[in-house]
């Protein structure tokens, strides 16, 4: 359907505005960007309340997942391994979907990375530690490389930006893995030049690392909670709750939880009344499959960290913890907690000399 829209010179879906077909001057790349813009336009044009709320929820979960995987790629044990080239997987992800790329990446991680197996605490400094400069910069890289482009593409057209600029912003968002990586590398180089000449020196895995890492994990968790709770509250609370709010918020409050979070079963030949509904169903399934993979991966890494001492692992307690954090921050919030606690458990092993 998207190719038909492009080939027939039809307008941008849901509008009467012409579909922009030139972005870089490279025909093949421009055609691909036009198809991606066509697909993502309904997510940010706010014509569908259910899709808008699904998109807001997905923004936080998808971005948090990306931040966690980027953090994992920066660990000492992953250096020069295939899982360290996260930007390549990110660009593939943006073209082949979250649900396909992420399980493959995580499987490669589990099979090749020393951080995926149980190891004595004395090896933590050569396996789990992340360069302190990278830890400081990562939240800013996510903000500038992912969150800011997400906000820009959500600016309404034509009230705030023109339709052309709106489509350019949607195209700008597509290679966000490249933007986050470029910002990370550039800021680290500038930091080395003007602040600290030795940004490649790594600290030992101990209190100093855990103290620095808590700000990165905390940032990811807060991002999850804000986007998740905002979308969940609007979808669940009665419309009367928002009767004194803006007209846009009142319209969004007409959505219901099932319309926002429960996709239709992926059966062959399923048809949708509108293009936007089809996009939403695809993206929700894509998000759920990818998030499930990340959460299972984080659970396995957490389990491996506790394997040396069974008293640290209680499956009922772990299950309740995952459920509770999923409720308050979404599945990626739960994954953040598991990886954060994995680091803390390894820190205890280091302290105890086991």
N, C-alpha and C positions, 0 to 999 in steps of 0.2 A: 504493500500500500504506500509506503514511504517513497519508494522508487517511482511509483505512478505520480505522486504529488510533485516530485522534482521534474520528471520528464514531461509532464503536461503543463508545466508553468502555472500550477495552481497556487492559491494564496497560502500563507502560513495557517495551519489548522486552527480553527476557532476564531479567525479574524478575516478581514478583507484586505489585509496588508500583503504586498508581494513578498514572496519567499526569497530571501537573499541567497545568491548562488556564488558569490565571489568573496573570498576572505583573504587568500594568500597569493593569488595569481597562478597557483599550480592546480591545473584542472582536476586531476585525480583526487588531490587532497581537498579541494574545495567541494567537490561532489560528495565526498565522505562527510565533511563537516556539515554540509547542508542537510544530509540525512539525519545526522545526530541532532542538529538544531530542531529539525521537524519533529523528532521523537520526544525531545525534552521540553519543547515549548509548552505543551499542556500542563506540565508539572509546575511551571512557574507563572502561568498567566492567570491563575486563581479563578478560572471559569468553572472548575469543579471543586466543590468544598472538600469532598472526600479525598481527591487526589492531592489537593493542597496540604491537607493535614498529614496524609501518608508521606508526602514529599518532605515536610518538616521533620517528621519522625525519622525518615530515612537519611536526611541530611546529617543528623547527629550520629546515628548508628554507623553509617557508612564512613563518615569522617573519623570517628573514634577507632573503628577497625583499621583504617588506613594508618592512623597515628601509632597504634599498637604494633602493627607489622613493620612500620618504619623503625620504631624503637628496637624491635627484635633484630632487624637487619644490621643495626649499628653495634651489636654486642661483639666483644673481642673474639669469641669463639666462632663467629660467623664471617670474620674478615676474609675476603678473597674467595669465599664460597659462593655458590650460585644464589643462595638466598640473600646475600648481601646486595645484589643488584636489584633492589626493590623497585627502582624507577622503571626498569624494563617490564617487570611484571605489572606495575601500575598502568603503564600505557597499553599493555595487552588487555588488562582488565577493562579499561575504558572502551575497548572495541569488541571484546568477546564476552562480556558480562561478569559480574561479581560471582555469580553462582558457579560458573565454570572455572574461572581463573584461580580463585582463592583456595578451593579444595586441592587443586593441583599444586599450588605454591606450598600449602601447609603439609601436604604429603611429602614433597621434596624436603621440606624443613625437618620433618620427623625422621626421614631416612638418612639425611646427610649432616645435620647440625649437632654438634656436641652439646648444645644447650637443651636439646630435646630428650636427653637421657639422664639417668640418675648419676650423680658424680659426688665425690667427697667434697666437703667444704673447702679444703685446701686448694682445690682447682678453680674455685669461683672467680678469682682475679684474672685467670686466663681464659675463662669461658663466658661468664655472665656480665662482667663489668662493661659499662659504656663510658666512652670518653666524656669527661665532665663538661667540656665545652659543647659537645653535641647535645647533652642533656639540657643545658641552659637554652640552647637555640631552638630545639625542636618545637616547643609550643608556638614560638613566633613564626616558624616556618609553616606550621599548620594554619595559623591565623591568616598569614599573608598569602600563602599558596593555595589554601582550600576554602577557608571561611569567607575571606573577602571576595574572591570570584563567585562564590555561591550567593552572597548578598547582592552583588552587582547584577547577576543574571536574573534575580528575583525582582529587580526594580520594575515597577509597572510601566507599561507603554500603552498609550502615548502620554499619560499624565506626567511622568517624570523624565522619561527618555523616549526618543523616537523608536519606531519599530526597527529601523536599521541598526541602531546602537544596541537595542535589546537583543537582537539576534547575534550581533557581534559579541556581546557579553556571554551569551549561552555558548558560543563557539570558544570563547576564551577559557571557559571553565573546563572544557573537555580534557586538555592535557595537564590537569592540576598535579598529577604525580611529578611531572617535569618541573613545574613551578616550585613545588615544595623542595625538591632536591636542589634546584639552582639556588634558592634562597638559603638553604642549609649550607651549601658549599661556599657561597659568596660571603655570608655573614661570618662563617668560621674563618675564612681567609682574612677578612677585615679585622676580626677580633685578634687574630694572630699578629697582624701588622701593627695595630694601634694599642692593643691592651696587653696581650700576653703572647710572647714570641713562641712559646712551645704549647700549641694546642693539641698536639698528638700524644702528649704524655697522659697515661691513664693512671687513675688512682687504684688503690687496692679495693677489693670488695669488702666493705665494712661500713662503719657508721657514716663516713663522709659520702660514700656512694649512695647509701640508702636515704640520707638526708637530701641529696640533690635529686634523686629519682622521685621522691614523694611529690615534688612540685609538678613534674611531668605527668605522673599518674593522676594527681589531683586535678590538673587541667583537663585531662581526657575525661575523667569521671564527671566533673562539673558540666562539661559540654554535653555529655550524654544526658545528664539529669535535666538540664534546662530545656533541651529540644524535645526530650521524651515527655516530661511532665506537662509542658505547654500544650503539645498536640493531644495528649491523653485527656487533659482537663477539658479542653474545648470539645472533644468528641464525646465525653462521658457526662459532663454537667448539663443540666437542663438549659435550654435557650434563655429562659428567664433570668439566669445568672448574669447574662451579658446584655441585658436590655438597656443599660445606660452606657454601653460601650460604643465604639465606632461602628459604622454600618457594615464594614468589612468583617469585623469580629462577630457581629450578630449573624451575618450570613454564614460564616464558617461554623457557628454553633448549631446550625440546623443539621449538621452531619450527625451520624450515629456511629457508635463504636464498631459495629460489624461492617459498615460500609467503608470504614477507614482501614481496619486491621485484618479483615477476613477476606481473602481472595477466593475467587471461584475455582473449583477444581480444574486442573490443567488437562482437560479431556480433548481428544482430537475433534476438530470441527467446531469448537466453541466460538460463538460470535457475540459481539458486544454492540449495544445500541449506538455507541459513539467511539471515536478514536481515543478520546481521553480515558474512557473506562478500560479500553484494551491496554493502554499504556500503564495505567495503574495496576491492573491485575498482573501484568508481566513484571513490573518493578517490585511489587510486594513479594511475589514468589522468588524473584532474584535475590532480594534482600534477605528473606527468611532462610533460604538455602545457604547463602554465604555466611550469615550470622551464626547459623547452627554449626557450620564447620569451624568457625573461629572459636566459638564457645567450647566445643568438644576438644579442640586443640589446646585451649587454655586450661581446661580441666585435666588433660593428660599431663601437661607440664607441671601443674600444681601437684598432681599425684606423684610424679617422679621425684619432685623435691621432697616429699614426705616419706618416700619409700624406705629411707634408712631408719625411720622411727615411726612405727605404726600408730603410736599414740597421738601423732599430729594429724592423723587422717581418720575422720569419722564420716562414713558415707551419708548417713541421715543428716548430720549437721551440715555437710557440704551441700547436699541437695537443697536443704532449707535456705542456706546462704545464697545459692545461685537463684532460687526462686524469688527470694526477697529483693535481691539487688536487681533482678530482671524487672520486677514490678516497679521499682523506684527509679531505675535508670536505663531499662532496656537490656537486651542480651549483651550488648557490647560493654555496658557498665559492669555487668557481672563478670565478663571476661577481664576487664581492667582490674577488678578487685582480686581475681584469682592470680593474675600475673604479678600484681603488687605484693600479695601475700607470699607467692612463690619466692620472690626476691628476699622478703623478710625472713622466711624459713631458712633459706640458704645462709642469710646473714647470721642467724642463730647457730647454724652448723659451724660457721667460721669461728664464732665466739667460743663455742664449746669444744672446738678442735676435733670435730667428727666429719 
